[in-house]
Amino acid sequence: MNFVLIRCLKIINKVNIYKLLIFLPLLIYLGKRSLIAYDEGFYALQAKWILNNENWIMPMWWGDIALDRTIGNQALIAFSQKIFGQSNFSIYIPNLIASFFMLFLTYDLHKLLFDKKYSIVSPIILSTTFLWINYSHLATQDIIFSSLITLGLYSSIKFQKDRKKIFLLTSGLWIGFAFMMKTYLTIIPFLAIAPFLISTKIFFKKLFWVGSIIGFIPFLIWSLKIVSIYDLSIYSGLYKKLIYLSEENPFSNPITYYLWNIPINIFPWSAFALIGILSSIKSKNFIERYFLFFFPLINILLLSLFSTKTPYYPLQISCLISLNTYKGLINTFNNKKVISKLIKYFNFCFIPIFLIVLVFYLNSNFSKVIINSNDKLLVSSGITLLSITWLCVGFFKAIRNKIIFALLGPYLLTSILVQSGTLSDRSKELRIATENIIKAENLNNKAVEVIKSDINSTNAHSKIIKISLLMPKIGNGLKDIRELNLHQYAWVTNSNLELNKKNKIKIIDDSDIFSPWKLVLREN
């Protein structure tokens, strides 16, 4: 990974400091945070137990083994908290580093596939794509996984152009590291890039396989530890998760899922991305044609065949979507054909007017959309700024000015969403209520337990994850309230309270915001 850090520093030196500063309002949020229940909440809680129990091998869940995924992301979060302190901000540091790294690679990929002109545009497009910016502010492994895939794409292209051995090494290195993050999902991008690796003979180079073996070392060491300390049957949990995801489950979607889901998640860049992808078919440059058309196509086809389909799986091709969007944007501005004029009219006239009408509707008495007044104001301001800047695009003749205003609207909207805490403080009311309890009961140095038998519904499970993440200290969970020690706090539901009338259990807080959970204290 030393090479990765050195490469980042080299890129930073090449990029003017003002270009780097552009991304700070999009990626750095210093306000108070609250995590969502699943995905990031799952990883952050497991990271807490890693630090509490000093167990860096086995993922735990309320004192029980939960080996349905690797410990890669949880260990990174725990390591970050060990270095920078157990704050909510430190939970996001691994993801933040990966986000910047992915932007740097996109910047360099732009120069490799196109030229140095407007090379900052592609990473700005990437950072203003809702799908990408949303997950860059979630403490999940998805951006880390995607940045590793982007490293693989970049290294393969760079080696083919420069023939430097270090890039041959990293063109294989990413596979093992990515496997430690997402295990079997790594097969999808590998199969998508395999035809290129074979046709360019990278696949048959010794250094490619050396890099691949090095990349798998963390996963192999971790696997051997699991098998030696526990047993092989526990390790099989990783395979059971794959089987579950490949069969019919709540996350199963039709094969056409990504045809509509991706355009929605990359709005307002959807039309330009499509134009870029279609124009890439005709590219005379083999590398450009393969990575901007065939790689995304193979990737999405393979993802569509898999039973489980989620909005975030296409993150692995998000850098390529941003490069195609740039290409589509330039083609639209340069082309004077009727179809290009219609696309410009649709994007820079119809969409802004439609969005302005939408803002008026949201703020009218006729609106049935329930949204916090502060959030409504912020969203309305961001959409209005996007609309105004996109309407201004038509008034400029110079391509440079058109590009600036095309980027400015999404940039301002995204910056507002980030700095308002919309993408980072997702359970604000619950956070405030929990902070008040911690202060009132002086819980900063007290481990609060959870009665595990009460986690018996999706709502109860989701809520207790959010609550536990906000607690300064948590236990490993208790099977029954009768195990609660004297003067110890616990989160419990009504069912357990009714069964234990003999014990003096004092209800500390039973506010609706915590429902169905109540904070209790055993007094004797």
N, C-alpha and C positions, 0 to 999 in steps of 0.2 A: 504493500500500500504506500510505501515511500514514494514510488514513482507517481502515484495518483496525486499526492500532496505537492510534489515538485512541479508536476504538470499544471496544477491549479495555480500555483504561484507564478509560473511563467505566463499563463494566460492573463492573470491579474495584471502583471507588469505590462503586457501588451495592450490591455484595454485601458483607455483613459479613465481616470478616477471618476469623472462625472458619469460615465457609462455604468460603472459599478454602483454608484449612488442611486441611480434610477430605480434599482430593485429593492432598496431598503424599505420604502413605504409599503411595498407589496409583501415582503417576507418577514420583516421585523415588527413584532407587536409586543409592547412592554406592559400592556395593561393586565388586569386580572383575568385569569382563564378558568374555564370549567370544561371538562371533557364530556363527550357523549358516552352513552352506556356501552355499546358493543364496539368491536374493533379496537379503537384507541383505548377505551376504558379497560378492556380485557388485558391488553399489553401493559398498560401502566400499573394495573393492580398486580400482575405477575412480577413486574419489576420491583414493586414494593416488597413482595414476599422474598424475592432474591436477596434484597438488602437486609430484611428482617431476619431471615434464616441462614444467610450466607451460603445459600444453595444455588450455585451458578450452573448446575447441570440439569436438574429436573424442573420443568414448568409445573407450578402448583396452582390449585384453585380451592380456596378455603380449606387448606390442610390436606387436600386429596391430590393425587397425581393426575395431571391433565395433559397427557402427551398426544394431543391431536395436531400439534404443530411443533416446529423447532423452537429453540430458545433464543434465536438470533436477535430479533428486534427487542425482546424483553431485556436481554443482556446489555444491549447498546444503551437502552434507556437507563438501566440500573447503573451502568458504568458512568454515564453522563451525570447522574445524580450523586454518585460517589465523589466525582471530581468537583462539580459545581454546586453541590448542596441539593437537598430534597425539596426543591421548589417546582412549581408547575412549569416554569419557563425551561428548566433544565431537562424536562421530559421531552421537549421538542427539539433540543439541540442536534441530535443525530439526523432528524428529518430536515432541519434547517440547513445543515452542512450538505446533505444530499441534494437539496433543492438548488442551492447555489452551484454545486458541482454539475448538475444537469443543465443549468442555464449556460455555464461556461462551455460545456461540451456542445450544446446546441449552437452557440456562437461560433465555435471552431468548425462544426459540421457545415454551417452556412458558408464559411470561407472555402471549405474543401469541395463542396458541391456546386457552389455558385462563384462568388468572388468576394473580395473584402468590402465592396460597396454595399452599404446598408446592412452589414453583418450583425448589427445590434437589433435589427428589426425582428428576426426570427425568435430570439429569446424573449423579447418584449411580448410578442404574440403568444408565446408559450405561457408566460407569466400572467397574461390577462385572459387565458382560457379558464372558464369556471371549473371544469373538471380538475385541471392541474393545480390551480391556486387553492381549491378547496382541500385537496389531499396534502398539499404542502403545509397546511395548518392542522393536520390530524397526526397524532402520534402513532401512526400505523407504519407498516414496512413497505407500503406500496410505492412511495416516491423513492425510497432507498433501492428497492427492487428495480424500478424503472431507470434509475440513474446508472445502475450496474449494466443493464441491457444497453443503454445509450453508450456506455464505455465500450462495450463489445462492438457495437456498430461503428463507432468512431475509430477504434483501434484497427478493425478490419479494413476500413477505407483508407486510413492513414498508412498502414503497411503497404497496401496495394499501390499507393501513390509514391511513398518515400522509401519503401523497402528497409526501414529501420527495424532491427530485431526486437527492440523493446516493445514495439506495437504488435509484433507477432506473439510475444509472450502475453500481453494483456488481452489480445483477441481470444485467448483461451481462459485467462484468469477469471473473467467475470462469471463464467458458468457455475463454478463451485460456490463462489460468494453468493450469487443469486439463489442457488439451491438451498443455502443456509437460511435465506430469507423466506422463500416461497415454495420450497421443495419442488413438487411435480409440475407446477405451473411454468417452471423454467424450460420444460420440454417444448412449450409453444414457441417462444422466440428462438430457441435453438433450431427447431425444425424450419422456421421461417428464414433463418440466415444460412442454414446448411447448404443449400444449392450454390450460394455465392462462395462459401468456404471451399466447397469441392471444385467448382469451376475455376477458381483462381489458385487451386492447389494449396491454399493455406491449411486446409484440413489434413494434409499429408506432411506438414512440416513438423519437425521434432519439437521446436520451441513452443508451438501451439499446444502440444500435448503436455509439455513441461508446465506451462502456464495453467492448463486445466487441472493437472494433479495438485499443483500448489493451491489453487483456488478451492479444492475439495478438502484440504487438510483440516480446517476448522470443523467441518461437518463430520469427517471421519473420526477425529479425536473425540468430539462430543458423542457420537454414536457408540464408540467403544466404551466410553465412560458409562453411558446409560446401560448397556448390556452387562458390563462387569459389576456395576453397583446394584442394579435391579435384575431384570431378566429380559429375554428376547420377546416374551409375550407382551410385556408392557410397551416395548419398542414398536410392536406391530400397530400401535394406535395411529401412527403416521399413515399407514396403508389404509386403515379403516376410514380415516377422514377422506382420502382420495375416493374410495368406493362410495361413500356417502354423497360426495359432491358430484360424482359421475352418474348417480341414479336420480330418480325423481325426488325432489325436495322443495322446501319453500322458496328456494332461490332459482328454481328451474324456470326458464323462459323460452318462448318460441324461437325458432332458428333465425327469424327476422329481427330479433331484439335489437341488435347493434345498428341496423339500418336506420332506425329512428332515434335510438338512445344516444349515439355518438353525436349526430348533428345538434341535438338539444343541449348536450353537455359542453359543446365547443362554441355555442352561440356567443357572440355575434359573428364568428369567423366561418360558419358552416359553408356558405356559398363559395367563398374564396378557397377553402380547403378542397372542396369538390373540384373546382376548376383546376387547381394545382395538380391534384391526383390524375385527372383526365389528361392534362397536358404532359404529364410525366411519362405516359404510355408512349408518346411520340419522340421522347428524348433520344438523341443519337448517342449520348453518353451512357455506356452500359452501367456504370456505377450509380449514376443519378436515376436511371430508369429502374434499376433493381431495388434500390433502397427507398425511393419515393413512390413506387407503384407496387412492385411484386412483394416486397417484404410486408407492407401493411395489409395487402390483399390476402396473402397466405396466413398472416397472423389472425386476422379477423375471421377468415373461413374456419380455421382450426378452433378458435374460441367459440364460434357459432355451433360447431358440432358437439361441444361439451355441454352437458345438461345444465350445469350451474352457469348462470350469466349474471354479471353484476356491472354497474356503471364504471367501476374502477379498473376492471381488467384491461381495457384499452389504454390505460396510462402508459403501458410499455411502448406504445407507438406515438405517444403525444408529441415528442420532439420532431418526429417525421411529419406529423399533421401540421405543426407550426411552420416547418420548412415548406410544405406544400401550400400552406395558406399564404406565405410570403410570395411564392411563385404565382399563385392565383391572383393575388392583389396587384402585382406588377403587370401581369398579362392583361388584367382588366383595365388598368390605367393606360397601358400602351396601345391596346387594340382599339381600333375605331369602327369595328364591325357593329352591326345592329344588335347582335346578341350581347356584346360587351356593354353597349349603351343601356340596354334593358337591365342588365345586372347592376350597373352603376346606379341606375334610377331606383331599382328595387332596394338596394342596400343603403344608399345615401340620400334617399328621398322618402320612399314608402315606409321603411322600417323606422326612421326617426319620427315621422309623423304619427305612425301607429303607436310608438312608445310614449309620445307626448299625450296622445288621447288616453292611453292606459294610465298614465300618471294622474290625469284629471279624474278618471273613473275611480282610482284607488282612494283619492282624497275627497270624493263626493259622498253625499248622503245615500246614494244608490248602491254603493259598494257593499258587498256581503263578505268581503275578505277581512278576516279578523287578524289584525297585526298591531303590535305595539306602536304607540304614537311616535316614539323616538325612532324606531326602526323604519316606520313608514316615511318619516321625514328624510332620513338618510338614504333610503332606497330611491325615493322620489327625486332627491337632489342628484344622485348618481346617474339615474336614467335620463334626467333632463340634460345633464352635462354631456352624456353620450349622444343624445339626440342633437343637441346644438352643434357639437363638433363635427358630427357626421353630415349634418346639413351644410356645413361650411366647406366640406370637401369639394363640392361642385363649383365653388367660386374660384378655385385655384387652377392655374394652367400647368405650373411646374410640378413634376412628379414628386419631388422632394417634399413640397408643401402638402400635397395630397396625402402622402404617407404619414407625415407628422400628425395631421388632424385625424386620419383614420385610426392611428394608434392612441391618440390623446384621449378620446372618449372612453374606450374600454379601460385605459390606464387609470383615469380618474374614478370611474365607477368601481373598479377593483380595489383601488387604494382606500376609498371610502368604506367599502365592505370590510376590509382588513382592519383599518384603524378604528372603526366603530366597535370592534370586538364581535361582530356578527359571525365571523369564522373561527373565533377563539373562545368566546364566552357564551357557549351554546346553552348552558343551563344557569343563566344568571340569577333567577329568582331562588333556585335551590341553593346556589352558592352563597347568596346573601343570608338566607335562613340558616345554613350550616355554620357560617362564620359567627353568627349571633349566638348559636348554641355553644360553640367552642369557647367563645369569650365568656358567656354567662356561667358555664360549668367548669371553666379552666381546664380544658381537655388537651392542651398542647403537649403534655407529657404523660397522658394516660391512654393506654391501648383500649380501644372500644371494640367489643366483640360483636359478632353477628350470629344469630341462631340459624344454622344452615337448613334445618328442616322447614323453616318458613319461606325458603326460596322455592316456592311451589307454583309459580306462574311467570309468564313473560314480563308482566308489569312489575311484579315484586323483584324479579331478577334484574331488570333494567334499572329500577330505582335504587336498589342497594349498591349496584356498581357505582353509580354517580355519587351516592352519599359516601361510600367508603373511600373513594378517591379524594374527597374533600376533607376527610378526617386526617389529622396530623399523624396519628398512629392507629393501626388496626391489628387485630389478632388474626389467628388462622381459622377462626370460626368454631362454634360450639354446636354439638349435636342437639342439645336440649338446654333449656333455660335453667334446669336444676344444676348444671355444671358451672353456672355463673358464681364467681367468688364474691365474698363480702366486699362491699364498696366498689364493685366493678360495674361498668356501664355496658349496655348491649343494645343492639337494634333488634326489635322483636315485633311480631304481629299479634293481633288479638287472640288467635288460636292458642298460642303458648301462654299468654297471660291468664286465660281462663283455666288452663290446666294446672296452674301453679298458684292457687289462691293462698295456700298455706305459707308460702314465703312472702316476706314483705318486699314486694317489688313496687318501687315508686316510679310512676310515669313522669318523666322529665319534660317530654314534648310529644304531642300527638297532633301537630298541625297537619292540615290537609296537604300542604306542600310535600310532606314526607310519606303520605299515604301510599301503600298500606302499612308502612313502618312507623314504629314509635321508639323513641329513645327512653330506656328505662335504667334504673339504678337499684341494685340489691342492697337493702339497708341492714338486713340481718340474716 
